Amino acid sequence: MARKCSFCGKEIEPGTGMMYVKKDGTILYFCSSKCRKNMLKLKRDPKKVRWSALYRRT
């Protein structure tokens, strides 16, 4: 079962990527460290980042 990256929207192959569980219990899936750092460390909005799928949809 392929999951989608919480930041860029790309499908994640089984056995790859990272699952991040926040203190409130929400689960975030990331395809790469690039996506993880952009969302958690840099606190960027995926709608404003040109290479994310959410940017292309808007």
C-alpha positions as CSV (number, residue, x, y, z in Angstrom):
1,M,0.0,0.0,0.0
2,A,1.6,3.2,-1.2
3,R,1.3,6.3,1.1
4,K,1.5,9.9,0.1
5,C,4.1,12.4,1.4
6,S,2.5,14.9,3.8
7,F,4.5,17.7,2.3
8,C,5.0,17.2,-1.5
9,G,2.2,14.8,-2.2
10,K,4.4,12.2,-4.0
11,E,3.6,8.5,-3.5
12,I,6.0,6.7,-1.2
13,E,7.1,3.2,-2.1
14,P,6.6,0.5,0.6
15,G,9.8,0.1,2.7
16,T,11.0,3.7,2.0
17,G,10.4,7.1,3.5
18,M,9.8,8.2,7.1
19,M,6.8,8.2,9.5
20,Y,6.8,11.0,12.0
21,V,4.4,11.0,15.0
22,K,3.7,14.3,16.6
23,K,3.0,14.7,20.3
24,D,-0.8,15.2,19.6
25,G,-0.9,11.8,17.8
26,T,-1.1,13.0,14.2
27,I,1.0,10.9,11.8
28,L,3.0,12.5,9.0
29,Y,4.7,10.6,6.2
30,F,7.7,12.0,4.3
31,C,9.4,10.7,1.2
32,S,12.7,12.4,1.8
33,S,14.7,14.4,4.4
34,K,14.1,17.5,2.1
35,C,10.4,17.3,2.7
36,R,10.8,16.6,6.4
37,K,13.1,19.5,7.0
38,N,10.9,21.9,4.9
39,M,7.8,21.1,7.0
40,L,9.2,20.5,10.5
41,K,12.4,22.6,10.8
42,L,11.8,25.4,8.3
43,K,8.0,25.4,8.8
44,R,7.2,26.1,5.2
45,D,3.8,25.9,3.6
46,P,3.6,23.3,0.8
47,K,1.2,25.5,-1.1
48,K,4.0,28.1,-1.5
49,V,6.8,25.8,-2.5
50,R,7.0,25.5,-6.3
51,W,8.2,21.8,-6.5
52,S,5.3,20.4,-4.4
53,A,2.2,18.9,-5.8
54,L,0.0,21.2,-3.7
55,Y,1.5,24.2,-5.3
56,R,0.7,22.9,-8.8
57,R,-3.0,22.2,-7.8
58,T,-3.6,25.8,-6.7
